[in-house]
Amino acid sequence: MQDSFSYSNPSMSRRKLLNFLTGAAVAASAGGALYPAAKYFVPPKESDSSDGAILAKDKLGHVIPASQILSEPVGTRALIAGLAGEPTYLTVKANGTLDDRGIVNNCTHLGCTFPWNGRDEQFQCPCHGSRYSPDGSVVRGPADRPLKLVRVRVEDNRIWIAPWTDIDPRTGAKPWWV
Protein backbone atom coordinates (compact mmCIF):
# COMPACT_ATOMS: atom_id res chain seq x y z
CA MET A 1 0.00 0.00 0.00
CA GLN A 2 2.39 2.59 -1.14
CA ASP A 3 -0.34 4.92 -2.39
CA SER A 4 -1.92 5.57 1.02
CA PHE A 5 -1.45 8.70 3.13
CA SER A 6 0.17 8.77 6.53
CA TYR A 7 -2.26 9.64 9.34
CA SER A 8 0.41 10.07 11.96
CA ASN A 9 1.16 13.75 11.17
CA PRO A 10 -2.03 15.68 10.32
CA SER A 11 -1.61 19.17 8.84
CA MET A 12 -3.61 20.79 11.67
CA SER A 13 -3.98 19.44 15.17
CA ARG A 14 -7.18 19.77 17.20
CA ARG A 15 -5.53 22.37 19.40
CA LYS A 16 -4.59 24.55 16.42
CA LEU A 17 -8.08 24.21 15.00
CA LEU A 18 -9.69 25.26 18.29
CA ASN A 19 -7.26 28.19 18.65
CA PHE A 20 -8.09 29.31 15.12
CA LEU A 21 -11.87 29.09 15.72
CA THR A 22 -11.57 30.92 19.06
CA GLY A 23 -9.49 33.70 17.46
CA ALA A 24 -11.94 34.05 14.59
CA ALA A 25 -14.87 34.31 17.03
CA VAL A 26 -13.07 36.96 19.13
CA ALA A 27 -12.12 38.95 16.00
CA ALA A 28 -15.68 38.85 14.66
CA SER A 29 -17.10 39.96 18.03
CA ALA A 30 -14.55 42.77 18.42
CA GLY A 31 -15.12 43.95 14.84
CA GLY A 32 -18.88 43.97 15.36
CA ALA A 33 -18.50 46.02 18.53
CA LEU A 34 -15.90 48.47 17.14
CA TYR A 35 -17.63 49.19 13.82
CA PRO A 36 -20.36 51.44 15.30
CA ALA A 37 -17.79 53.25 17.43
CA ALA A 38 -15.60 53.88 14.37
CA LYS A 39 -18.62 55.07 12.34
CA TYR A 40 -19.40 57.58 15.10
CA PHE A 41 -16.00 59.26 14.74
CA VAL A 42 -16.03 59.48 10.93
CA PRO A 43 -17.93 62.60 9.81
CA PRO A 44 -20.71 62.06 7.26
CA LYS A 45 -20.05 62.97 3.66
CA GLU A 46 -21.74 66.27 2.90
CA SER A 47 -21.88 66.03 -0.86
CA ASP A 48 -22.17 63.49 -3.63
CA SER A 49 -21.60 66.02 -6.43
CA SER A 50 -18.32 66.21 -8.32
CA ASP A 51 -17.73 69.87 -7.41
CA GLY A 52 -18.26 69.34 -3.66
CA ALA A 53 -21.51 71.32 -3.57
CA ILE A 54 -23.89 71.05 -0.64
CA LEU A 55 -27.40 72.34 -0.06
CA ALA A 56 -27.74 75.63 1.80
CA LYS A 57 -29.11 75.11 5.31
CA ASP A 58 -30.21 77.22 8.24
CA LYS A 59 -28.48 77.12 11.62
CA LEU A 60 -30.60 74.14 12.67
CA GLY A 61 -29.60 72.11 9.61
CA HIS A 62 -32.87 72.46 7.67
CA VAL A 63 -32.57 72.95 3.90
CA ILE A 64 -33.50 76.50 2.85
CA PRO A 65 -35.65 76.79 -0.29
CA ALA A 66 -34.41 79.40 -2.78
CA SER A 67 -37.86 81.02 -2.86
CA GLN A 68 -37.52 81.92 0.83
CA ILE A 69 -34.41 84.03 0.23
CA LEU A 70 -35.51 85.35 -3.17
CA SER A 71 -38.70 86.74 -1.60
CA GLU A 72 -36.54 89.22 0.35
CA PRO A 73 -35.92 92.76 -0.98
CA VAL A 74 -33.13 93.47 -3.46
CA GLY A 75 -29.75 93.81 -1.77
CA THR A 76 -30.67 91.56 1.16
CA ARG A 77 -27.76 89.64 2.63
CA ALA A 78 -29.11 86.33 3.90
CA LEU A 79 -26.93 84.41 6.36
CA ILE A 80 -26.91 80.63 5.92
CA ALA A 81 -24.84 77.68 7.14
CA GLY A 82 -22.52 76.99 4.23
CA LEU A 83 -19.60 74.66 3.61
CA ALA A 84 -18.43 72.90 6.78
CA GLY A 85 -21.13 74.83 8.66
CA GLU A 86 -19.36 78.16 8.09
CA PRO A 87 -21.79 81.10 8.14
CA THR A 88 -22.09 82.45 4.60
CA TYR A 89 -23.82 85.52 3.17
CA LEU A 90 -25.95 85.19 0.02
CA THR A 91 -26.99 88.36 -1.80
CA VAL A 92 -30.28 89.00 -3.64
CA LYS A 93 -29.50 90.85 -6.89
CA ALA A 94 -31.62 93.50 -8.64
CA ASN A 95 -32.92 91.02 -11.24
CA GLY A 96 -34.44 88.84 -8.49
CA THR A 97 -31.75 86.13 -8.51
CA LEU A 98 -28.99 85.21 -6.13
CA ASP A 99 -25.45 86.43 -6.72
CA ASP A 100 -23.26 83.56 -7.97
CA ARG A 101 -20.74 84.39 -5.21
CA GLY A 102 -21.34 83.86 -1.53
CA ILE A 103 -19.14 85.50 1.10
CA VAL A 104 -17.99 83.45 4.09
CA ASN A 105 -18.60 85.24 7.38
CA ASN A 106 -15.18 84.69 8.99
CA CYS A 107 -12.84 87.65 9.48
CA THR A 108 -9.45 86.90 7.93
CA HIS A 109 -7.70 88.54 10.88
CA LEU A 110 -8.76 86.24 13.75
CA GLY A 111 -11.81 84.35 12.45
CA CYS A 112 -14.51 86.44 14.14
CA THR A 113 -18.02 86.49 12.70
CA PHE A 114 -19.42 89.89 11.82
CA PRO A 115 -22.62 91.60 10.70
CA TRP A 116 -23.43 93.31 7.43
CA ASN A 117 -23.91 97.04 8.02
CA GLY A 118 -26.50 98.12 5.45
CA ARG A 119 -26.16 101.81 6.28
CA ASP A 120 -22.40 101.88 5.62
CA GLU A 121 -22.58 99.13 2.94
CA GLN A 122 -19.77 97.19 4.63
CA PHE A 123 -19.04 94.04 6.56
CA GLN A 124 -17.71 95.30 9.88
CA CYS A 125 -15.83 93.08 12.30
CA PRO A 126 -16.55 94.25 15.85
CA CYS A 127 -13.49 92.58 17.41
CA HIS A 128 -10.61 94.55 15.94
CA GLY A 129 -12.24 96.94 13.48
CA SER A 130 -11.60 95.29 10.13
CA ARG A 131 -13.88 96.54 7.36
CA TYR A 132 -14.76 94.77 4.11
CA SER A 133 -16.47 96.06 0.97
CA PRO A 134 -19.69 94.43 -0.32
CA ASP A 135 -17.61 92.01 -2.44
CA GLY A 136 -15.44 90.99 0.55
CA SER A 137 -12.32 93.03 -0.28
CA VAL A 138 -10.44 94.61 2.63
CA VAL A 139 -11.28 98.29 3.13
CA ARG A 140 -9.49 98.70 6.46
CA GLY A 141 -7.28 96.35 8.51
CA PRO A 142 -5.93 94.76 10.59
CA ALA A 143 -7.20 92.04 8.20
CA ASP A 144 -4.85 91.71 5.25
CA ARG A 145 -6.73 89.21 3.05
CA PRO A 146 -10.17 89.37 1.39
CA LEU A 147 -13.01 87.20 2.69
CA LYS A 148 -13.40 83.66 1.34
CA LEU A 149 -15.80 83.13 -1.55
CA VAL A 150 -18.08 80.20 -2.35
CA ARG A 151 -19.89 79.40 -5.58
CA VAL A 152 -23.70 79.69 -5.44
CA ARG A 153 -26.20 78.17 -7.87
CA VAL A 154 -29.95 77.65 -7.76
CA GLU A 155 -31.54 74.50 -9.21
CA ASP A 156 -35.17 73.46 -8.67
CA ASN A 157 -35.75 75.87 -5.77
CA ARG A 158 -32.63 74.56 -4.01
CA ILE A 159 -29.49 76.56 -3.29
CA TRP A 160 -26.21 74.74 -3.88
CA ILE A 161 -23.00 76.00 -2.28
CA ALA A 162 -19.64 74.82 -3.73
CA PRO A 163 -16.02 75.68 -2.89
CA TRP A 164 -14.48 78.52 -4.89
CA THR A 165 -11.30 77.18 -6.52
CA ASP A 166 -10.94 79.50 -9.53
CA ILE A 167 -9.00 82.75 -9.68
CA ASP A 168 -10.26 85.27 -7.12
CA PRO A 169 -11.99 87.98 -9.23
CA ARG A 170 -11.17 90.64 -6.63
CA THR A 171 -7.41 90.08 -6.67
CA GLY A 172 -6.83 88.32 -10.00
CA ALA A 173 -4.71 85.72 -8.21
CA LYS A 174 -5.13 82.21 -6.86
CA PRO A 175 -7.37 82.34 -3.76
CA TRP A 176 -5.50 82.21 -0.45
CA TRP A 177 -7.95 79.61 0.95
CA VAL A 178 -7.31 76.98 -1.75
Backbone bond lengths (Angstrom), bond angles and torsions (degrees), N, CA, C in turn:
res aa  C-N    CA-C-N  psi(-1)  N-CA   C-N-CA  omega(-1)  CA-C   N-CA-C  phi
1 M - - - 1.435 - - 1.521 110.61 -
2 Q 1.247 115.07 68.30 1.450 119.48 -178.29 1.527 111.64 -82.50
3 D 1.301 118.43 -15.05 1.460 121.36 -177.49 1.524 112.71 -90.36
4 S 1.292 120.91 3.43 1.465 121.76 -178.24 1.531 110.78 -89.41
5 F 1.333 114.93 157.27 1.458 121.58 179.88 1.512 110.89 -89.39
6 S 1.291 116.29 154.08 1.460 121.46 178.22 1.524 108.53 -87.45
7 Y 1.322 117.38 128.00 1.463 121.78 179.32 1.520 112.05 -95.00
8 S 1.268 118.60 1.17 1.454 120.93 -175.01 1.525 112.42 -76.79
9 N 1.330 119.69 -23.26 1.461 121.54 -177.31 1.529 109.31 -130.06
10 P 1.335 118.17 81.14 1.466 119.47 -179.83 1.535 110.38 -67.78
11 S 1.340 116.62 155.95 1.457 120.22 -177.28 1.535 111.98 -70.76
12 M 1.338 117.92 -26.84 1.460 120.40 178.72 1.532 108.06 -139.41
13 S 1.307 115.33 125.21 1.463 119.04 178.82 1.521 109.66 -79.01
14 R 1.325 115.58 167.68 1.474 119.70 177.30 1.516 111.00 -60.96
15 R 1.305 117.09 -38.94 1.468 120.92 -178.29 1.532 110.16 -63.39
16 K 1.321 117.39 -44.41 1.468 120.56 178.66 1.524 111.19 -64.25
17 L 1.308 116.64 -39.11 1.452 121.05 178.45 1.527 110.78 -63.45
18 L 1.328 117.05 -46.09 1.469 120.15 178.86 1.528 111.53 -66.04
19 N 1.310 118.43 -37.98 1.473 121.32 175.94 1.529 110.60 -63.16
20 F 1.318 116.48 -42.84 1.461 120.28 178.24 1.528 111.24 -62.39
21 L 1.336 118.19 -46.83 1.464 121.43 -179.90 1.525 111.53 -64.76
22 T 1.338 117.79 -39.61 1.462 121.22 177.73 1.526 110.19 -63.97
23 G 1.322 117.42 -44.94 1.474 121.28 178.73 1.516 111.84 -62.54
24 A 1.312 117.09 -41.00 1.467 120.81 178.87 1.523 110.45 -64.70
25 A 1.335 117.44 -40.43 1.471 120.39 179.17 1.525 111.03 -66.29
26 V 1.333 117.84 -41.61 1.468 121.66 178.18 1.532 109.93 -64.28
27 A 1.333 117.42 -44.56 1.466 120.86 -179.81 1.524 111.24 -63.01
28 A 1.322 117.71 -42.02 1.467 120.72 179.29 1.524 110.42 -65.48
29 S 1.314 117.79 -41.17 1.478 120.97 178.74 1.523 111.03 -65.70
30 A 1.332 116.66 -45.46 1.469 120.31 -179.98 1.529 110.56 -64.38
31 G 1.324 117.69 -42.08 1.462 120.76 178.37 1.518 111.78 -62.80
32 G 1.333 116.22 -41.12 1.462 119.96 178.41 1.516 112.47 -65.49
33 A 1.325 117.56 -32.78 1.457 121.20 179.39 1.528 111.78 -80.34
34 L 1.334 118.07 -34.25 1.463 121.46 -176.55 1.525 113.43 -83.11
35 Y 1.310 118.30 -23.12 1.468 120.85 -178.44 1.532 112.12 -58.23
36 P 1.348 120.03 -50.70 1.464 118.62 178.80 1.527 112.86 -62.40
37 A 1.318 117.26 -35.91 1.458 120.03 178.26 1.530 110.27 -65.25
38 A 1.309 117.96 -42.09 1.462 121.32 178.45 1.526 110.89 -66.35
39 K 1.320 118.06 -40.10 1.469 121.91 177.47 1.523 111.63 -60.72
40 Y 1.331 116.32 -34.77 1.463 121.43 -179.35 1.528 110.91 -63.27
41 F 1.329 117.65 -37.42 1.454 121.21 -175.88 1.526 114.13 -87.20
42 V 1.307 118.87 -7.59 1.460 122.19 177.45 1.532 107.52 -95.36
43 P 1.346 117.75 119.03 1.460 119.11 -178.40 1.524 111.62 -65.86
44 P 1.333 117.39 148.40 1.469 119.44 179.88 1.526 110.59 -69.78
45 K 1.295 115.60 151.33 1.455 121.53 177.32 1.520 107.99 -73.53
46 E 1.330 116.37 128.82 1.457 119.68 -176.68 1.512 113.25 -82.28
47 S 1.325 117.00 -28.43 1.457 119.09 -171.14 1.522 111.52 -138.96
48 D 1.321 114.92 145.86 1.451 120.80 173.16 1.526 110.93 -108.00
49 S 1.334 117.60 -3.22 1.460 120.08 -176.95 1.525 110.07 -80.64
50 S 1.320 115.62 157.87 1.463 120.83 -176.58 1.523 112.60 -70.80
51 D 1.341 117.73 -25.31 1.461 119.55 -179.07 1.530 112.66 -94.34
52 G 1.320 118.21 5.11 1.465 121.44 177.35 1.514 113.77 78.77
53 A 1.331 118.05 17.54 1.456 121.70 -177.46 1.524 111.54 -72.93
54 I 1.332 114.49 146.20 1.461 121.38 174.99 1.517 108.35 -128.33
55 L 1.315 116.11 163.42 1.462 120.52 176.43 1.520 110.03 -78.74
56 A 1.328 116.01 140.84 1.459 121.08 176.81 1.525 109.36 -68.41
57 K 1.333 115.97 135.60 1.461 121.26 -178.02 1.518 110.39 -131.13
58 D 1.339 115.12 160.97 1.456 119.13 174.08 1.522 108.86 -85.48
59 K 1.333 116.61 -177.43 1.466 119.45 -174.94 1.529 112.96 -67.50
60 L 1.321 117.66 -16.32 1.462 121.05 177.34 1.521 112.57 -93.11
61 G 1.331 117.22 -2.39 1.457 121.11 177.90 1.513 114.71 92.26
62 H 1.340 117.94 10.14 1.460 121.12 177.95 1.526 109.66 -87.55
63 V 1.323 116.68 137.16 1.464 121.74 179.34 1.530 109.47 -63.92
64 I 1.325 115.60 134.44 1.469 121.64 -179.82 1.518 108.98 -96.97
65 P 1.337 118.72 122.00 1.473 119.26 175.67 1.533 110.14 -70.90
66 A 1.314 116.84 145.61 1.466 121.62 -179.33 1.524 110.94 -60.93
67 S 1.332 117.10 -35.09 1.466 120.05 -178.35 1.527 111.94 -61.64
68 Q 1.328 117.32 -29.60 1.467 120.59 179.44 1.524 111.22 -65.21
69 I 1.319 117.48 -42.21 1.467 120.37 179.91 1.516 110.61 -79.71
70 L 1.332 117.89 -37.25 1.467 120.56 -178.71 1.524 112.85 -69.85
71 S 1.329 118.07 -15.19 1.464 120.73 176.99 1.525 111.73 -78.70
72 E 1.322 117.40 -9.10 1.469 122.02 178.45 1.528 109.96 -76.89
73 P 1.341 117.41 160.16 1.475 120.34 179.34 1.528 112.47 -63.28
74 V 1.324 115.64 158.47 1.461 122.59 178.09 1.530 109.14 -58.35
75 G 1.319 116.02 137.93 1.460 121.17 179.15 1.517 113.93 89.37
76 T 1.334 117.15 -4.45 1.468 120.22 179.29 1.512 109.72 -62.88
77 R 1.318 115.48 138.86 1.469 122.29 174.33 1.522 106.98 -109.03
78 A 1.327 116.00 104.68 1.462 121.20 -178.64 1.520 108.90 -91.87
79 L 1.319 116.89 132.33 1.461 122.17 -179.84 1.519 109.33 -97.51
80 I 1.322 115.61 123.87 1.475 121.72 -178.85 1.522 109.13 -127.40
81 A 1.332 116.38 168.51 1.469 121.33 171.73 1.519 106.73 -89.14
82 G 1.314 116.76 112.76 1.454 121.34 -175.44 1.512 112.96 -97.75
83 L 1.319 115.72 -142.26 1.463 122.25 -178.35 1.523 110.32 -60.68
84 A 1.313 116.04 132.78 1.470 123.24 -179.69 1.530 111.18 56.43
85 G 1.327 116.75 25.77 1.461 120.62 178.38 1.515 114.30 76.91
86 E 1.350 117.63 5.25 1.462 119.81 -179.38 1.529 109.95 -69.36
87 P 1.337 117.67 133.55 1.461 119.39 177.15 1.530 109.85 -63.29
88 T 1.321 115.60 134.06 1.466 121.45 -174.66 1.522 109.59 -136.55
89 Y 1.331 115.94 135.50 1.461 121.72 177.12 1.524 110.53 -90.62
90 L 1.336 115.97 131.86 1.459 123.23 171.91 1.519 106.94 -112.63
91 T 1.331 116.99 140.39 1.459 121.30 -175.66 1.527 111.04 -113.78
92 V 1.345 116.67 133.01 1.462 122.25 175.06 1.527 107.35 -85.75
93 K 1.344 116.43 121.78 1.460 121.43 -178.47 1.534 111.02 -86.26
94 A 1.332 115.58 170.10 1.464 122.32 -176.45 1.521 112.33 -63.66
95 N 1.328 118.82 -28.21 1.459 120.70 -178.88 1.541 112.37 -85.56
96 G 1.326 116.88 8.46 1.461 120.88 176.16 1.521 114.35 83.13
97 T 1.332 117.37 17.32 1.462 121.59 176.91 1.527 109.12 -115.80
98 L 1.311 115.04 173.31 1.458 119.73 175.09 1.519 109.88 -89.88
99 D 1.320 116.09 143.57 1.457 121.37 174.05 1.528 108.12 -61.23
100 D 1.331 117.20 143.18 1.468 120.07 -178.28 1.525 112.51 -77.01
101 R 1.331 117.24 -0.90 1.463 122.33 176.10 1.520 109.56 -118.92
102 G 1.316 115.12 130.06 1.458 121.11 171.53 1.515 108.21 -104.99
103 I 1.326 117.05 151.62 1.460 121.80 -178.65 1.520 108.48 -113.84
104 V 1.331 116.31 123.58 1.464 121.97 -179.14 1.522 109.21 -75.42
105 N 1.317 115.47 132.45 1.456 123.17 -173.72 1.533 111.24 -88.76
106 N 1.329 116.57 60.66 1.464 122.48 174.66 1.516 107.80 -134.54
107 C 1.332 116.61 116.66 1.463 121.09 178.76 1.521 109.17 -60.14
108 T 1.325 117.05 136.04 1.460 120.86 -177.93 1.524 111.91 -80.20
109 H 1.324 117.66 -0.80 1.461 120.31 176.06 1.523 110.16 -82.78
110 L 1.346 117.39 -60.62 1.465 120.99 -178.90 1.524 113.68 -133.66
111 G 1.331 117.93 10.26 1.459 120.51 174.92 1.515 115.34 83.84
112 C 1.322 118.27 14.94 1.467 121.25 178.50 1.531 109.57 -68.36
113 T 1.323 116.01 154.98 1.462 119.65 170.34 1.523 107.16 -95.21
114 F 1.304 116.29 155.10 1.468 120.26 -171.29 1.519 110.53 -146.71
115 P 1.314 117.24 158.17 1.467 120.51 177.94 1.532 111.91 -92.09
116 W 1.322 114.40 161.64 1.460 121.59 170.65 1.521 106.32 -88.02
117 N 1.320 117.24 127.86 1.454 121.87 177.52 1.521 107.42 -101.02
118 G 1.348 115.68 101.59 1.457 121.18 -176.99 1.513 113.55 -66.12
119 R 1.320 117.73 -30.52 1.465 121.15 -179.60 1.526 110.88 -68.46
120 D 1.339 116.82 -44.09 1.464 120.90 179.89 1.525 112.89 -90.47
121 E 1.358 117.30 -6.32 1.461 122.48 -177.53 1.534 111.22 55.28
122 Q 1.346 115.62 49.53 1.456 121.27 -179.81 1.522 110.06 -146.17
123 F 1.344 114.47 155.52 1.452 120.37 164.70 1.525 104.52 -88.75
124 Q 1.320 117.12 128.95 1.459 120.31 -175.52 1.522 110.12 -126.13
125 C 1.322 115.71 115.45 1.460 121.24 179.33 1.524 108.27 -80.95
126 P 1.337 117.56 121.59 1.456 120.05 -177.30 1.528 114.33 -77.28
127 C 1.323 117.80 -14.72 1.473 120.14 -174.40 1.525 113.00 -72.92
128 H 1.322 116.71 -52.49 1.457 119.83 -175.42 1.517 112.97 -131.01
129 G 1.334 117.59 9.01 1.453 121.13 171.37 1.513 117.13 88.12
130 S 1.313 119.13 10.92 1.462 119.45 177.44 1.527 109.57 -64.52
131 R 1.324 115.27 144.24 1.457 121.87 178.95 1.529 108.12 -127.02
132 Y 1.341 114.90 141.09 1.465 121.28 -179.79 1.524 109.05 -129.14
133 S 1.329 115.57 143.81 1.468 121.20 177.80 1.529 109.19 -72.44
134 P 1.339 118.12 172.23 1.470 120.02 179.21 1.520 114.61 -57.85
135 D 1.347 118.53 -25.01 1.473 119.76 178.43 1.531 112.57 -91.70
136 G 1.338 117.56 0.83 1.463 121.53 177.14 1.511 114.85 94.83
137 S 1.340 118.29 4.83 1.462 121.23 176.70 1.525 109.60 -75.61
138 V 1.324 116.48 150.77 1.465 121.10 -179.81 1.522 109.44 -72.94
139 V 1.335 116.04 128.04 1.456 122.53 174.46 1.525 108.86 -99.59
140 R 1.345 115.30 -41.95 1.463 120.85 -179.94 1.527 108.71 -147.09
141 G 1.332 116.68 139.85 1.461 122.63 -178.70 1.508 112.86 -78.69
142 P 1.300 115.34 -176.71 1.453 129.67 28.08 1.533 115.07 -83.66
143 A 1.310 119.75 -6.92 1.470 120.74 177.10 1.522 108.98 -62.60
144 D 1.343 115.83 138.78 1.459 119.34 -178.11 1.524 113.39 -116.91
145 R 1.338 117.28 1.01 1.463 121.26 -179.33 1.529 109.11 -128.61
146 P 1.344 117.27 149.03 1.469 119.61 177.03 1.525 110.67 -69.32
147 L 1.311 116.24 163.44 1.462 122.09 179.18 1.524 110.38 -68.98
148 K 1.330 116.67 151.78 1.459 121.68 178.12 1.525 110.04 -65.98
149 L 1.317 115.00 147.29 1.463 121.81 175.89 1.523 109.87 -110.78
150 V 1.330 115.62 153.85 1.461 122.26 169.76 1.524 107.34 -131.66
151 R 1.306 115.99 154.59 1.455 122.39 177.89 1.525 108.80 -85.83
152 V 1.333 117.02 136.30 1.467 122.41 -178.45 1.520 108.68 -123.26
153 R 1.339 115.90 132.59 1.466 119.92 173.19 1.526 108.41 -142.92
154 V 1.327 114.74 150.07 1.460 121.14 179.77 1.521 108.15 -114.54
155 E 1.339 115.34 127.43 1.468 121.79 176.77 1.523 107.91 -138.40
156 D 1.310 117.26 124.61 1.467 122.64 176.16 1.523 112.57 52.01
157 N 1.324 116.67 48.66 1.469 123.06 177.52 1.530 112.48 63.70
158 R 1.320 116.44 22.06 1.464 121.39 176.21 1.526 108.27 -121.65
159 I 1.313 115.36 142.70 1.465 121.08 179.34 1.520 108.00 -102.82
160 W 1.335 115.70 123.33 1.457 121.86 178.90 1.516 109.25 -106.83
161 I 1.330 116.04 131.85 1.456 122.73 179.56 1.532 107.29 -114.00
162 A 1.344 116.79 127.44 1.474 121.48 -179.25 1.527 109.35 -128.78
163 P 1.315 117.44 153.74 1.473 119.85 177.69 1.529 111.28 -62.36
164 W 1.326 115.95 144.97 1.460 121.65 176.11 1.516 107.24 -92.19
165 T 1.336 117.22 115.01 1.462 121.14 -178.26 1.522 112.55 -119.51
166 D 1.331 117.54 -5.75 1.463 121.17 -179.96 1.530 109.88 -79.65
167 I 1.315 114.56 -177.70 1.467 120.96 176.09 1.527 108.97 -60.94
168 D 1.332 116.20 137.48 1.470 121.26 178.25 1.528 107.77 -71.93
169 P 1.352 118.57 117.85 1.466 120.24 -176.35 1.528 113.14 -66.59
170 R 1.316 117.40 -18.45 1.464 119.99 -179.08 1.524 111.80 -80.79
171 T 1.326 117.13 -31.34 1.459 120.84 -176.87 1.526 112.91 -111.10
172 G 1.339 117.33 -20.55 1.451 120.80 -176.66 1.514 113.70 74.59
173 A 1.326 116.62 14.07 1.466 121.99 -178.63 1.521 109.65 -124.35
174 K 1.329 114.83 174.11 1.465 120.23 176.14 1.533 108.34 -63.83
175 P 1.327 117.92 135.35 1.469 119.59 -179.05 1.532 111.77 -60.39
176 W 1.310 116.61 143.58 1.464 121.25 -179.61 1.533 112.30 -70.05
177 W 1.333 117.75 -21.22 1.468 120.71 -176.13 1.517 113.69 -88.87
178 V 1.344 118.10 -4.41 1.462 121.20 -179.20 1.512 110.14 -88.51
